[in-house]
Amino acid sequence: MRLSECASLIRSKNAGPFALTFDVMFSSAPAYERVKRTGALTAERFAEIYAVPVGDVEAFECDQALALKFSIPRPRVQGDFGDGDMHGGQQYAPLLEIEVPA
């Protein structure tokens, strides 16, 4: 099963001009716990996907909200020459295809 099939919301957005934040939210505790238990989305996996050092990934498990949250430095400062996504809203796409083991 892909992450996009078990999460109810996957999004990215600016966390200021120098960082991006990603939210992966679930509508049920079993789906949330499954992703946590399998390790399909960890700081290490996130660093690999976004080609950043694992030390630059801030990862949070928000059990009460049934959400996983990650923050990384923006590859370019918001609005700088070559920034193709001013608001960071398109950066979540690589997360959609992550396989979540049974």
N, CA, C and O atoms as a GROMACS GRO file, in nm:
protein
  408
    1MET      N    1   0.084  -0.117   0.000
    1MET     CA    2   0.000   0.000   0.000
    1MET      C    3   0.089   0.124   0.000
    1MET      O    4   0.191   0.129   0.069
    2ARG      N    5   0.050   0.224  -0.077
    2ARG     CA    6   0.125   0.349  -0.080
    2ARG      C    7   0.080   0.442   0.033
    2ARG      O    8  -0.032   0.434   0.083
    3LEU      N    9   0.171   0.531   0.072
    3LEU     CA   10   0.140   0.627   0.177
    3LEU      C   11   0.017   0.710   0.141
    3LEU      O   12  -0.064   0.740   0.229
    4SER      N   13   0.002   0.745   0.015
    4SER     CA   14  -0.113   0.825  -0.028
    4SER      C   15  -0.245   0.751  -0.011
    4SER      O   16  -0.351   0.814  -0.008
    5GLU      N   17  -0.241   0.620   0.002
    5GLU     CA   18  -0.362   0.542   0.021
    5GLU      C   19  -0.401   0.527   0.168
    5GLU      O   20  -0.516   0.497   0.198
    6CYS      N   21  -0.306   0.546   0.258
    6CYS     CA   22  -0.342   0.531   0.400
    6CYS      C   23  -0.344   0.663   0.476
    6CYS      O   24  -0.399   0.669   0.586
    7ALA      N   25  -0.287   0.769   0.421
    7ALA     CA   26  -0.292   0.900   0.485
    7ALA      C   27  -0.413   0.976   0.434
    7ALA      O   28  -0.453   0.961   0.318
    8SER      N   29  -0.472   1.058   0.519
    8SER     CA   30  -0.586   1.138   0.476
    8SER      C   31  -0.541   1.272   0.418
    8SER      O   32  -0.615   1.333   0.340
    9LEU      N   33  -0.420   1.317   0.455
    9LEU     CA   34  -0.368   1.444   0.402
    9LEU      C   35  -0.216   1.438   0.403
    9LEU      O   36  -0.155   1.403   0.504
   10ILE      N   37  -0.157   1.473   0.290
   10ILE     CA   38  -0.012   1.486   0.279
   10ILE      C   39   0.011   1.623   0.218
   10ILE      O   40  -0.037   1.651   0.108
   11ARG      N   41   0.084   1.710   0.289
   11ARG     CA   42   0.103   1.845   0.237
   11ARG      C   43   0.241   1.898   0.275
   11ARG      O   44   0.308   1.847   0.365
   12SER      N   45   0.281   2.001   0.202
   12SER     CA   46   0.404   2.072   0.232
   12SER      C   47   0.375   2.221   0.226
   12SER      O   48   0.282   2.264   0.158
   13LYS      N   49   0.456   2.298   0.298
   13LYS     CA   50   0.438   2.443   0.297
   13LYS      C   51   0.563   2.508   0.356
   13LYS      O   52   0.647   2.442   0.416
   14ASN      N   53   0.572   2.638   0.338
   14ASN     CA   54   0.682   2.713   0.397
   14ASN      C   55   0.673   2.710   0.549
   14ASN      O   56   0.565   2.709   0.608
   15ALA      N   57   0.790   2.710   0.608
   15ALA     CA   58   0.801   2.732   0.751
   15ALA      C   59   0.898   2.850   0.765
   15ALA      O   60   1.002   2.839   0.831
   16GLY      N   61   0.863   2.960   0.702
   16GLY     CA   62   0.951   3.075   0.691
   16GLY      C   63   1.027   3.068   0.559
   16GLY      O   64   1.009   2.973   0.483
   17PRO      N   65   1.110   3.166   0.531
   17PRO     CA   66   1.178   3.171   0.401
   17PRO      C   67   1.293   3.072   0.387
   17PRO      O   68   1.348   3.056   0.277
   18PHE      N   69   1.331   3.005   0.496
   18PHE     CA   70   1.448   2.918   0.491
   18PHE      C   71   1.416   2.771   0.516
   18PHE      O   72   1.507   2.688   0.514
   19ALA      N   73   1.290   2.736   0.541
   19ALA     CA   74   1.256   2.598   0.575
   19ALA      C   75   1.124   2.557   0.511
   19ALA      O   76   1.037   2.639   0.482
   20LEU      N   77   1.112   2.426   0.491
   20LEU     CA   78   0.988   2.365   0.443
   20LEU      C   79   0.939   2.271   0.552
   20LEU      O   80   1.019   2.209   0.623
   21THR      N   81   0.809   2.261   0.566
   21THR     CA   82   0.751   2.167   0.661
   21THR      C   83   0.653   2.077   0.587
   21THR      O   84   0.585   2.120   0.494
   22PHE      N   85   0.648   1.952   0.630
   22PHE     CA   86   0.564   1.851   0.566
   22PHE      C   87   0.476   1.789   0.674
   22PHE      O   88   0.523   1.757   0.784
   23ASP      N   89   0.349   1.772   0.643
   23ASP     CA   90   0.255   1.709   0.734
   23ASP      C   91   0.196   1.586   0.667
   23ASP      O   92   0.153   1.591   0.552
   24VAL      N   93   0.195   1.475   0.740
   24VAL     CA   94   0.130   1.352   0.694
   24VAL      C   95   0.028   1.319   0.802
   24VAL      O   96   0.065   1.281   0.914
   25MET      N   97  -0.100   1.333   0.767
   25MET     CA   98  -0.206   1.315   0.866
   25MET      C   99  -0.292   1.194   0.831
   25MET      O  100  -0.309   1.158   0.715
   26PHE      N  101  -0.346   1.133   0.935
   26PHE     CA  102  -0.425   1.011   0.919
   26PHE      C  103  -0.562   1.029   0.984
   26PHE      O  104  -0.576   1.102   1.082
   27SER      N  105  -0.661   0.962   0.928
   27SER     CA  106  -0.796   0.974   0.983
   27SER      C  107  -0.826   0.862   1.083
   27SER      O  108  -0.931   0.863   1.148
   28SER      N  109  -0.735   0.766   1.095
   28SER     CA  110  -0.758   0.659   1.192
   28SER      C  111  -0.628   0.623   1.263
   28SER      O  112  -0.519   0.630   1.206
   29ALA      N  113  -0.641   0.586   1.388
   29ALA     CA  114  -0.525   0.545   1.467
   29ALA      C  115  -0.456   0.422   1.408
   29ALA      O  116  -0.333   0.417   1.407
   30PRO      N  117  -0.532   0.321   1.360
   30PRO     CA  118  -0.463   0.205   1.301
   30PRO      C  119  -0.374   0.241   1.182
   30PRO      O  120  -0.264   0.187   1.169
   31ALA      N  121  -0.419   0.329   1.096
   31ALA     CA  122  -0.338   0.369   0.980
   31ALA      C  123  -0.213   0.443   1.026
   31ALA      O  124  -0.104   0.417   0.976
   32TYR      N  125  -0.229   0.534   1.120
   32TYR     CA  126  -0.116   0.609   1.176
   32TYR      C  127  -0.015   0.514   1.240
   32TYR      O  128   0.105   0.524   1.214
   33GLU      N  129  -0.063   0.425   1.324
   33GLU     CA  130   0.025   0.331   1.394
   33GLU      C  131   0.095   0.238   1.297
   33GLU      O  132   0.210   0.200   1.319
   34ARG      N  133   0.029   0.200   1.190
   34ARG     CA  134   0.089   0.111   1.090
   34ARG      C  135   0.210   0.178   1.026
   34ARG      O  136   0.316   0.117   1.014
   35VAL      N  137   0.194   0.303   0.986
   35VAL     CA  138   0.306   0.374   0.922
   35VAL      C  139   0.420   0.392   1.022
   35VAL      O  140   0.536   0.373   0.986
   36LYS      N  141   0.388   0.426   1.145
   36LYS     CA  142   0.493   0.439   1.248
   36LYS      C  143   0.562   0.305   1.272
   36LYS      O  144   0.685   0.299   1.276
   37ARG      N  145   0.485   0.198   1.286
   37ARG     CA  146   0.538   0.067   1.319
   37ARG      C  147   0.630   0.013   1.209
   37ARG      O  148   0.732  -0.048   1.239
   38THR      N  149   0.593   0.034   1.084
   38THR     CA  150   0.672  -0.020   0.973
   38THR      C  151   0.798   0.060   0.945
   38THR      O  152   0.888   0.010   0.878
   39GLY      N  153   0.805   0.184   0.994
   39GLY     CA  154   0.921   0.267   0.967
   39GLY      C  155   0.927   0.314   0.822
   39GLY      O  156   1.034   0.347   0.772
   40ALA      N  157   0.813   0.316   0.756
   40ALA     CA  158   0.809   0.357   0.615
   40ALA      C  159   0.848   0.503   0.597
   40ALA      O  160   0.898   0.541   0.491
   41LEU      N  161   0.825   0.584   0.698
   41LEU     CA  162   0.857   0.726   0.689
   41LEU      C  163   0.928   0.770   0.817
   41LEU      O  164   0.865   0.801   0.918
   42THR      N  165   1.058   0.772   0.810
   42THR     CA  166   1.144   0.812   0.923
   42THR      C  167   1.229   0.930   0.880
   42THR      O  168   1.228   0.970   0.763
   43ALA      N  169   1.302   0.987   0.973
   43ALA     CA  170   1.392   1.097   0.939
   43ALA      C  171   1.495   1.051   0.837
   43ALA      O  172   1.530   1.126   0.745
   44GLU      N  173   1.545   0.929   0.852
   44GLU     CA  174   1.644   0.876   0.758
   44GLU      C  175   1.586   0.862   0.618
   44GLU      O  176   1.650   0.899   0.520
   45ARG      N  177   1.467   0.808   0.609
   45ARG     CA  178   1.400   0.792   0.478
   45ARG      C  179   1.372   0.928   0.417
   45ARG      O  180   1.389   0.947   0.297
   46PHE      N  181   1.328   1.021   0.499
   46PHE     CA  182   1.297   1.156   0.452
   46PHE      C  183   1.422   1.223   0.397
   46PHE      O  184   1.418   1.287   0.292
   47ALA      N  185   1.534   1.208   0.468
   47ALA     CA  186   1.662   1.265   0.422
   47ALA      C  187   1.702   1.205   0.288
   47ALA      O  188   1.752   1.276   0.200
   48GLU      N  189   1.681   1.078   0.272
   48GLU     CA  190   1.713   1.011   0.145
   48GLU      C  191   1.627   1.066   0.031
   48GLU      O  192   1.679   1.096  -0.076
   49ILE      N  193   1.498   1.078   0.054
   49ILE     CA  194   1.406   1.125  -0.050
   49ILE      C  195   1.440   1.267  -0.094
   49ILE      O  196   1.440   1.297  -0.213
   50TYR      N  197   1.469   1.353   0.002
   50TYR     CA  198   1.491   1.494  -0.029
   50TYR      C  199   1.639   1.534  -0.039
   50TYR      O  200   1.672   1.652  -0.049
   51ALA      N  201   1.727   1.434  -0.036
   51ALA     CA  202   1.871   1.455  -0.055
   51ALA      C  203   1.927   1.563   0.039
   51ALA      O  204   1.996   1.655  -0.004
   52VAL      N  205   1.894   1.548   0.166
   52VAL     CA  206   1.948   1.637   0.268
   52VAL      C  207   2.015   1.551   0.376
   52VAL      O  208   1.977   1.435   0.393
   53PRO      N  209   2.112   1.605   0.447
   53PRO     CA  210   2.172   1.528   0.557
   53PRO      C  211   2.065   1.496   0.663
   53PRO      O  212   1.980   1.579   0.694
   54VAL      N  213   2.071   1.376   0.717
   54VAL     CA  214   1.971   1.335   0.816
   54VAL      C  215   1.970   1.430   0.935
   54VAL      O  216   1.867   1.447   0.999
   55GLY      N  217   2.083   1.491   0.966
   55GLY     CA  218   2.090   1.587   1.075
   55GLY      C  219   2.011   1.714   1.050
   55GLY      O  220   1.981   1.789   1.143
   56ASP      N  221   1.976   1.739   0.923
   56ASP     CA  222   1.896   1.857   0.887
   56ASP      C  223   1.746   1.830   0.892
   56ASP      O  224   1.666   1.922   0.873
   57VAL      N  225   1.707   1.705   0.916
   57VAL     CA  226   1.565   1.669   0.919
   57VAL      C  227   1.515   1.674   1.063
   57VAL      O  228   1.569   1.607   1.152
   58GLU      N  229   1.412   1.754   1.085
   58GLU     CA  230   1.344   1.754   1.214
   58GLU      C  231   1.219   1.669   1.197
   58GLU      O  232   1.136   1.696   1.110
   59ALA      N  233   1.204   1.566   1.278
   59ALA     CA  234   1.091   1.474   1.267
   59ALA      C  235   1.013   1.472   1.398
   59ALA      O  236   1.070   1.469   1.506
   60PHE      N  237   0.881   1.475   1.383
   60PHE     CA  238   0.792   1.477   1.500
   60PHE      C  239   0.681   1.376   1.480
   60PHE      O  240   0.620   1.369   1.374
   61GLU      N  241   0.654   1.298   1.584
   61GLU     CA  242   0.537   1.210   1.586
   61GLU      C  243   0.434   1.276   1.676
   61GLU      O  244   0.458   1.293   1.796
   62CYS      N  245   0.322   1.313   1.621
   62CYS     CA  246   0.217   1.382   1.695
   62CYS      C  247   0.103   1.284   1.718
   62CYS      O  248   0.006   1.282   1.644
   63ASP      N  249   0.117   1.201   1.822
   63ASP     CA  250   0.022   1.093   1.846
   63ASP      C  251  -0.121   1.142   1.865
   63ASP      O  252  -0.214   1.081   1.813
   64GLN      N  253  -0.140   1.249   1.938
   64GLN     CA  254  -0.276   1.297   1.963
   64GLN      C  255  -0.343   1.348   1.836
   64GLN      O  256  -0.465   1.342   1.823
   65ALA      N  257  -0.264   1.397   1.742
   65ALA     CA  258  -0.318   1.449   1.616
   65ALA      C  259  -0.315   1.345   1.505
   65ALA      O  260  -0.360   1.372   1.393
   66LEU      N  261  -0.262   1.225   1.533
   66LEU     CA  262  -0.246   1.120   1.431
   66LEU      C  263  -0.170   1.176   1.311
   66LEU      O  264  -0.215   1.162   1.197
   67ALA      N  265  -0.056   1.238   1.338
   67ALA     CA  266   0.020   1.304   1.232
   67ALA      C  267   0.170   1.287   1.250
   67ALA      O  268   0.221   1.277   1.361
   68LEU      N  269   0.238   1.283   1.138
   68LEU     CA  270   0.383   1.287   1.133
   68LEU      C  271   0.421   1.420   1.070
   68LEU      O  272   0.359   1.462   0.972
   69LYS      N  273   0.522   1.485   1.124
   69LYS     CA  274   0.562   1.616   1.074
   69LYS      C  275   0.713   1.616   1.055
   69LYS      O  276   0.788   1.564   1.138
   70PHE      N  277   0.757   1.674   0.944
   70PHE     CA  278   0.899   1.683   0.912
   70PHE      C  279   0.930   1.825   0.867
   70PHE      O  280   0.847   1.888   0.801
   71SER      N  281   1.047   1.874   0.901
   71SER     CA  282   1.093   2.004   0.852
   71SER      C  283   1.235   1.989   0.801
   71SER      O  284   1.316   1.917   0.859
   72ILE      N  285   1.264   2.057   0.690
   72ILE     CA  286   1.397   2.056   0.630
   72ILE      C  287   1.430   2.197   0.581
   72ILE      O  288   1.339   2.278   0.560
   73PRO      N  289   1.558   2.228   0.564
   73PRO     CA  290   1.593   2.356   0.504
   73PRO      C  291   1.544   2.360   0.359
   73PRO      O  292   1.547   2.259   0.289
   74ARG      N  293   1.501   2.477   0.315
   74ARG     CA  294   1.464   2.493   0.174
   74ARG      C  295   1.590   2.480   0.088
   74ARG      O  296   1.696   2.524   0.130
   75PRO      N  297   1.579   2.418  -0.030
   75PRO     CA  298   1.697   2.410  -0.117
   75PRO      C  299   1.744   2.548  -0.165
   75PRO      O  300   1.862   2.568  -0.192
   76ARG      N  301   1.650   2.641  -0.176
   76ARG     CA  302   1.679   2.781  -0.209
   76ARG      C  303   1.594   2.868  -0.117
   76ARG      O  304   1.483   2.830  -0.080
   77VAL      N  305   1.647   2.982  -0.082
   77VAL     CA  306   1.569   3.076  -0.002
   77VAL      C  307   1.443   3.112  -0.079
   77VAL      O  308   1.446   3.130  -0.201
   78GLN      N  309   1.331   3.124  -0.008
   78GLN     CA  310   1.205   3.157  -0.072
   78GLN      C  311   1.219   3.283  -0.157
   78GLN      O  312   1.266   3.387  -0.110
   79GLY      N  313   1.179   3.272  -0.283
   79GLY     CA  314   1.180   3.385  -0.374
   79GLY      C  315   1.314   3.412  -0.442
   79GLY      O  316   1.324   3.500  -0.527
   80ASP      N  317   1.417   3.336  -0.403
   80ASP     CA  318   1.548   3.354  -0.465
   80ASP      C  319   1.542   3.307  -0.610
   80ASP      O  320   1.455   3.229  -0.647
   81PHE      N  321   1.635   3.354  -0.692
   81PHE     CA  322   1.640   3.313  -0.832
   81PHE      C  323   1.646   3.161  -0.840
   81PHE      O  324   1.730   3.098  -0.774
   82GLY      N  325   1.559   3.102  -0.918
   82GLY     CA  326   1.555   2.956  -0.933
   82GLY      C  327   1.458   2.887  -0.840
   82GLY      O  328   1.440   2.766  -0.850
   83ASP      N  329   1.394   2.961  -0.750
   83ASP     CA  330   1.294   2.901  -0.662
   83ASP      C  331   1.168   2.876  -0.743
   83ASP      O  332   1.099   2.970  -0.782
   84GLY      N  333   1.139   2.750  -0.768
   84GLY     CA  334   1.024   2.715  -0.851
   84GLY      C  335   0.895   2.694  -0.773
   84GLY      O  336   0.792   2.662  -0.832
   85ASP      N  337   0.899   2.712  -0.643
   85ASP     CA  338   0.780   2.688  -0.560
   85ASP      C  339   0.783   2.784  -0.442
   85ASP      O  340   0.824   2.749  -0.332
   86MET      N  341   0.739   2.906  -0.467
   86MET     CA  342   0.744   3.014  -0.366
   86MET      C  343   0.683   2.974  -0.231
   86MET      O  344   0.734   3.013  -0.126
   87HIS      N  345   0.576   2.898  -0.234
   87HIS     CA  346   0.504   2.867  -0.111
   87HIS      C  347   0.534   2.728  -0.056
   87HIS      O  348   0.483   2.691   0.049
   88GLY      N  349   0.616   2.652  -0.128
   88GLY     CA  350   0.652   2.519  -0.081
   88GLY      C  351   0.540   2.418  -0.090
   88GLY      O  352   0.554   2.308  -0.038
   89GLY      N  353   0.431   2.453  -0.155
   89GLY     CA  354   0.313   2.367  -0.159
   89GLY      C  355   0.319   2.249  -0.254
   89GLY      O  356   0.228   2.167  -0.254
   90GLN      N  357   0.424   2.238  -0.333
   90GLN     CA  358   0.434   2.128  -0.429
   90GLN      C  359   0.542   2.026  -0.392
   90GLN      O  360   0.565   1.930  -0.465
   91GLN      N  361   0.606   2.046  -0.280
   91GLN     CA  362   0.721   1.963  -0.244
   91GLN      C  363   0.685   1.828  -0.185
   91GLN      O  364   0.772   1.743  -0.167
   92TYR      N  365   0.560   1.805  -0.155
   92TYR     CA  366   0.517   1.679  -0.092
   92TYR      C  367   0.508   1.562  -0.190
   92TYR      O  368   0.503   1.447  -0.146
   93ALA      N  369   0.506   1.588  -0.320
   93ALA     CA  370   0.479   1.484  -0.420
   93ALA      C  371   0.560   1.357  -0.405
   93ALA      O  372   0.503   1.249  -0.421
   94PRO      N  373   0.691   1.360  -0.376
   94PRO     CA  374   0.765   1.234  -0.362
   94PRO      C  375   0.715   1.145  -0.248
   94PRO      O  376   0.742   1.025  -0.247
   95LEU      N  377   0.643   1.201  -0.153
   95LEU     CA  378   0.592   1.121  -0.041
   95LEU      C  379   0.475   1.033  -0.082
   95LEU      O  380   0.450   0.931  -0.018
   96LEU      N  381   0.405   1.069  -0.184
   96LEU     CA  382   0.283   0.998  -0.224
   96LEU      C  383   0.308   0.852  -0.257
   96LEU      O  384   0.224   0.766  -0.229
   97GLU      N  385   0.423   0.824  -0.316
   97GLU     CA  386   0.452   0.688  -0.366
   97GLU      C  387   0.527   0.599  -0.267
   97GLU      O  388   0.562   0.486  -0.302
   98ILE      N  389   0.552   0.646  -0.147
   98ILE     CA  390   0.623   0.564  -0.049
   98ILE      C  391   0.542   0.438  -0.020
   98ILE      O  392   0.422   0.445   0.008
   99GLU      N  393   0.608   0.325  -0.028
   99GLU     CA  394   0.541   0.198   0.001
   99GLU      C  395   0.540   0.173   0.152
   99GLU      O  396   0.642   0.185   0.219
  100VAL      N  397   0.422   0.140   0.202
  100VAL     CA  398   0.404   0.106   0.343
  100VAL      C  399   0.386  -0.045   0.352
  100VAL      O  400   0.286  -0.098   0.305
  101PRO      N  401   0.482  -0.116   0.410
  101PRO     CA  402   0.470  -0.262   0.420
  101PRO      C  403   0.348  -0.305   0.499
  101PRO      O  404   0.298  -0.231   0.584
  102ALA      N  405   0.300  -0.424   0.471
  102ALA     CA  406   0.183  -0.479   0.540
  102ALA      C  407   0.216  -0.512   0.684
  102ALA      O  408   0.129  -0.559   0.758
   0.00000   0.00000   0.00000
